[in-house]
Amino acid sequence: MKTGHTHLFIPGPTNVPDDVRRAMNVPMQDQRAPDFGALTLGLIADLRPVFGTTSADVLLYPGSGTGAWEAALTNTLSPGDKVLMARHGQFSVLWVDMAQRLGFDVEVMDRPWGEGTPVAAFAERLAADKDHHIKGVFVTHNETATGVTSDVAGVRAALDACGHPALLFVDGVSSIASLPFRMDDWGVDLAVTGSQKGLMCPAGLGILAVSEKAVEASKTARSYRCYFDMGDMRRMMADGYFPYTPPAQLLHGMRAALDRIKAEGLDQVFARHHRLAEGVRKGVAAWGLTLCAAEPALWSDTVSAIRVPESVDARDVIRIAYARYNTSLGSGLSQLAGKVFRIGHLGDLNEGMVLAALGVAELSLHEAGYPISFGSGVGAAQAHFAHAAGSARMAAE
Ligand SMILES: *Cc1c(COP(=O)(O)O)cnc(C)c1O
């Protein structure tokens, strides 16, 4: 018999706040009613600042982040188009796989897992592509498998430096609404997220923001698409309606989630994610463990992938945390299985929850055979949080 909450410290789905859950407990309604469109249009207006755009079209597709990936690709590219992608973690692996299966000519740069998008190598390749064969450049903004945040602005600069017209595609599924995302400043053409990570809702929506340039490309792109067709979606969504039945409850949940983000303030949301992530990182360092991310500049403020020594199987850590302590930690995906466990620290989270994650991780690491000094990680995080609270008090005075 399990008692209390099952702690959810995976990088998605994330914890759904109680008011978001309650907001979804509404009767079914007519999605063609005259007042339904206002609900959707309100969401789109409040999603734009979250994406860092004032003008992009924001499209809400029933589905998940992966569906929005597919929408981005099939609406703007034609079969055989050359695209430039990097593989440095499980999510970038899956994106490459999708692009290949959809029939694009994918030029892949493989990098060790734990590294970010290879901006310099992209810049070199783009500069050499004088005839502009490359139609799309892809960035996984936050590689959730490795806890690595990449430099989207750097890729934009690489495109601009050689006047390259390729579309810039960004997977922001585990960054948008948690990390600063500046679609307009970075000249992102297609930005993808889902409802169940930074946006604190259940899974069920793939959200795609598209620039004017991407909309233009969609008018001549020849990939087959139907359910995800951007033309149908844009036509209907201009008035807040959908080309098919929308998940209305989820839209009400999204309304409540965006109200929370507005009330906290986007900058405060980002600052909180950074503070909580720093607490986790202080804890990891105090344990004598390291992150998968190759260098501090790549550290993700939404998820930490924590390496365990070879004598320990990270799968044991996760199993013990779940079986004995009612706590879900993130697993090591694919080639990282057994080598890392992950703590997701995004969405509706606070200091107490992070301390619980670290405390349970300590117990589980101990039982999995890692010699840990109890409280070391928790204490390091507490010291960080106390210091941050002190600084905030001083700033307020
Ligand atoms: C979760 C995630 C995805 C997949 O999204 P789904 O909503 O599960 O389809 C894609 N990319 C990244 C970076 C993710 O974190």
The ligand as an SDF file (V2000), in Angstrom:
LIG
                    3D

 15 15  0  0  0  0  0  0  0  0999 V2000
    9.2720   15.0580  -24.6280 C   0  0  0  0  0  0  0  0  0  0  0  0
   10.0860   15.5070  -25.7980 C   0  0  0  0  0  0  0  0  0  0  0  0
    9.7090   15.2140  -27.1010 C   0  0  0  0  0  0  0  0  0  0  0  0
    8.5520   14.3140  -27.4230 C   0  0  0  0  0  0  0  0  0  0  0  0
    7.3730   14.9300  -27.1640 O   0  0  0  0  0  0  0  0  0  0  0  0
    6.0210   14.0920  -26.9850 P   0  0  0  0  0  0  0  0  0  0  0  0
    5.1270   15.1440  -26.4490 O   0  0  0  0  0  0  0  0  0  0  0  0
    6.3170   12.9780  -26.0490 O   0  0  0  0  0  0  0  0  0  0  0  0
    5.6210   13.6310  -28.3260 O   0  0  0  0  0  0  0  0  0  0  0  0
   10.4530   15.7270  -28.1320 C   0  0  0  0  0  0  0  0  0  0  0  0
   11.5480   16.4720  -27.9020 N   0  0  0  0  0  0  0  0  0  0  0  0
   11.9590   16.7450  -26.6650 C   0  0  0  0  0  0  0  0  0  0  0  0
   13.1790   17.5760  -26.4770 C   0  0  0  0  0  0  0  0  0  0  0  0
   11.2410   16.2740  -25.5730 C   0  0  0  0  0  0  0  0  0  0  0  0
   11.6520   16.5530  -24.3280 O   0  0  0  0  0  0  0  0  0  0  0  0
  1  2  1  0
  2  3  1  0
  2 14  2  0
  3  4  1  0
  3 10  2  0
  4  5  1  0
  5  6  1  0
  6  7  2  0
  6  8  1  0
  6  9  1  0
 10 11  1  0
 11 12  2  0
 12 13  1  0
 12 14  1  0
 14 15  1  0
M  END
$$$$
